Every structure is written in structure tokens, then in C-alpha cells.
Amino acid sequence: MPAPDPLKRYRLYIAMFLLNLALVVGVIYLLRRDQPRPVIITVLPTRPPTEAVSSAPAPASTRPAGSPATPTGLPTARPASQTKLDLNSATLEELQALPGIGPVLAQRILDFRSAHGRFDSAEQLKEVRGIGDAIYQEIVDLITVE
């Protein structure tokens, strides 16, 4: 009569352990075989603190005739900058400063530029996914291609 197998009770546990071990090793292999993706951290620029602003309008005697009664020290509409942003040399932060362009669209513009080379015209910006006619019309006067 053959001797009883002392491991007979534990064969199921051993098989389950080996199956789980193979599963864990396979998952680790799959996770490590992909190239790590770069992490892009964007820090938004902050404004320096401004001085205390008086909210009282200037006395009528000190205002020039015909000038509007706006509170002194409050920001007023500034004329637009005369320099346009060159799409071929713009940085991520400069692109984000454009109206309607957030961090995602700015990154797509940079990715498009690195994949397709320099922009030939400002209108080529419409080929970037997410930039349609509405956004293009908003920024067309603020951009250039040199």
C-alpha cells in the first residue's frame, strides 16, 4: 500500500498561490513595459500686490473739464500691446495668456508645432484640435507667424 501524500490537503492552496503569483507578475510586467509619460506642471503667474486704492472720485476742481468721474487709482482699459505673439516661438505660458486658450489647448499647440514643424500661417492654427473659428477669431489679431 502506498504511503499517504502529506501535501494532498494543501494542493489547492498551492495552486491558488501560484496562480495569484503569476497574475501579480503579469500585471507588474504590463505596467513596467510602457514608457513613463512626462509630468507637466504648470504654475500660473501671480499678480504682485497692488497699493491701496481710493474709491472716492477726484474732486471736480482737480479733474480736467470733460473728463469722466472715475475713481482715481482704479485700472482703466489699457491699449492693446503693439507686439503680436509669434506662434513659432511662443512658450506654454505665453499661449495661455491668449483669450480662450487654457493649459490644454496651449499644450496641444506646442505638440502640433513639434509634430508638424513651424506654422506657415496663422490660419494653420485651426488645424489644432479644439481650436475652431470662434477661438481663432478671438485671437487672430493677437498672433503672428514669423
Secondary structure, 3 states (H helix, E strand, C coil): CCCCCCCHHHHHHHHHHHHHHHHHHHHHHHHHHCCCCCCCCCCCCCCCCCCCCCCCECCCCCCCCCCCCCECCCCCCCCCCCCCEECCCCCHHHHHCCCCCCHHHHHHHHHHHHHHCCCCCHHHHHHCCCCCHHHHHHHHHHEECC
